[in-house]
Amino acid sequence: MNVVLWIIQALLAVTYMIIGGAKAFQSLEGLSKRMTWVHDVTAALVRFIGIAELLGAIGLILPMVTNIAPWLTVVAAAGLALVQVCAIIFHVSRHEARVVASNVVLLLLAVFVLVGRVAIVPIA
């Protein structure tokens, strides 16, 4: 189960590095071509979400790899789950059902890591 958790953590980290990096660093014009909601919120919020996703991605891997405060991996998974809950609420309120499915998948994977690292394969 530890290997499965590592694989999911790695996949989530790569996913959040890509989407978080885009939100944090790509121009809002370029980003709005793929994410229509970008022009309906402040630029600061888009950048904040991107940075939060990048930090979550780092938190899924780095603490456990370095064995420095490995409990931060659980915190990162919880934070990313919270980001997805907020994203689901936001997209549902905007009637953007087509993107909610990907948010639900990311939420379930983050919760799996959270539960896995707390209860199934606890962090030492």
Backbone torsions as a table, in degrees:
resi	resn	phi	psi	omega
1	MET	NA	-31.5	178.0
2	ASN	-60.2	-40.2	179.2
3	VAL	-65.2	-41.8	178.6
4	VAL	-61.8	-43.6	178.0
5	LEU	-61.8	-42.2	178.0
6	TRP	-62.7	-41.1	179.7
7	ILE	-63.1	-45.6	180.0
8	ILE	-65.8	-41.5	176.6
9	GLN	-58.8	-44.3	-179.6
10	ALA	-64.7	-44.2	179.4
11	LEU	-63.4	-43.3	177.1
12	LEU	-63.2	-42.7	-179.2
13	ALA	-61.4	-45.4	179.1
14	VAL	-63.0	-44.3	179.7
15	THR	-59.5	-48.0	-178.8
16	TYR	-70.8	-28.5	174.7
17	MET	-65.3	-40.6	-179.0
18	ILE	-70.2	-54.3	-175.8
19	ILE	-74.4	-35.8	177.4
20	GLY	-69.1	-39.9	177.7
21	GLY	-62.4	-39.4	177.8
22	ALA	-63.2	-46.4	-179.2
23	LYS	-66.5	-33.5	-177.0
24	ALA	-79.4	-34.2	-169.0
25	PHE	-123.6	-21.6	-178.1
26	GLN	-75.5	152.1	177.4
27	SER	-62.4	147.8	-179.6
28	LEU	-64.9	-31.7	177.0
29	GLU	-63.1	-48.0	179.1
30	GLY	-65.5	-39.2	-179.3
31	LEU	-66.8	-35.7	-176.9
32	SER	-68.2	-15.7	177.1
33	LYS	-70.7	-28.2	179.3
34	ARG	-104.8	-25.2	-177.3
35	MET	-126.7	98.1	-172.6
36	THR	-66.5	-21.5	-177.2
37	TRP	-74.0	-14.1	-173.2
38	VAL	-58.1	-38.1	-178.4
39	HIS	-78.2	-9.3	-178.3
40	ASP	-95.2	-2.3	177.2
41	VAL	-128.1	169.7	-179.3
42	THR	-72.5	153.6	177.0
43	ALA	-61.0	-36.2	179.7
44	ALA	-61.7	-38.4	179.0
45	LEU	-67.2	-42.3	178.3
46	VAL	-59.9	-47.1	179.9
47	ARG	-64.7	-40.9	178.5
48	PHE	-60.0	-46.3	179.0
49	ILE	-61.1	-43.8	179.3
50	GLY	-61.0	-44.6	179.8
51	ILE	-67.0	-39.6	177.3
52	ALA	-61.4	-40.8	178.8
53	GLU	-67.9	-39.0	176.9
54	LEU	-63.8	-45.1	178.4
55	LEU	-64.3	-37.5	176.0
56	GLY	-63.1	-40.9	178.5
57	ALA	-61.9	-44.8	178.4
58	ILE	-64.0	-41.4	-178.8
59	GLY	-66.1	-24.0	177.6
60	LEU	-70.2	-26.2	-172.3
61	ILE	-113.7	-56.2	-168.4
62	LEU	-56.5	-46.6	-178.2
63	PRO	-60.2	-38.8	-179.4
64	MET	-76.2	-35.0	179.5
65	VAL	-66.7	-42.2	-177.9
66	THR	-86.8	-12.6	-175.5
67	ASN	59.2	29.5	174.1
68	ILE	-107.9	112.2	-178.2
69	ALA	51.4	56.6	-177.3
70	PRO	-60.8	-18.6	176.5
71	TRP	-62.0	-18.8	177.7
72	LEU	-65.2	-21.3	175.8
73	THR	-64.0	-40.7	177.1
74	VAL	-65.1	-42.5	178.6
75	VAL	-62.5	-41.9	179.1
76	ALA	-63.2	-43.7	178.8
77	ALA	-62.6	-41.8	178.2
78	ALA	-64.5	-42.0	178.8
79	GLY	-62.9	-42.2	178.9
80	LEU	-68.7	-34.4	175.0
81	ALA	-63.0	-42.4	178.3
82	LEU	-63.4	-40.9	176.9
83	VAL	-58.2	-42.2	-178.6
84	GLN	-71.0	-36.3	175.8
85	VAL	-60.9	-45.8	178.0
86	CYS	-62.5	-41.2	179.4
87	ALA	-64.0	-41.0	179.0
88	ILE	-62.6	-47.2	179.2
89	ILE	-60.2	-44.8	-179.8
90	PHE	-60.9	-49.5	-176.5
91	HIS	-70.3	-35.4	176.1
92	VAL	-64.6	-41.3	179.9
93	SER	-64.3	-24.5	179.6
94	ARG	-97.1	5.7	-179.6
95	HIS	59.2	39.8	178.4
96	GLU	-105.9	62.4	-174.6
97	ALA	-62.0	-26.5	-176.8
98	ARG	-64.9	-26.8	-179.5
99	VAL	-94.6	-12.8	-177.3
100	VAL	-65.1	-33.8	-178.5
101	ALA	-59.3	-43.4	179.4
102	SER	-67.8	-34.8	176.0
103	ASN	-64.7	-39.3	178.9
104	VAL	-64.9	-41.9	178.6
105	VAL	-62.3	-46.3	179.1
106	LEU	-64.1	-37.5	176.5
107	LEU	-62.2	-48.1	-179.0
108	LEU	-62.8	-39.5	178.7
109	LEU	-66.8	-41.0	178.3
110	ALA	-65.1	-41.4	177.6
111	VAL	-65.5	-37.4	177.2
112	PHE	-60.9	-44.9	177.9
113	VAL	-63.7	-44.0	179.8
114	LEU	-58.2	-52.5	-179.9
115	VAL	-66.4	-41.5	-179.1
116	GLY	-61.0	-42.2	-177.4
117	ARG	-81.3	-15.0	177.2
118	VAL	-95.1	-43.6	-169.8
119	ALA	-113.6	-38.3	-173.1
120	ILE	-84.8	-53.6	176.7
121	VAL	-125.3	78.8	-174.7
122	PRO	-60.4	145.5	176.9
123	ILE	-74.5	130.3	-177.3
124	ALA	-72.3	NA	NA
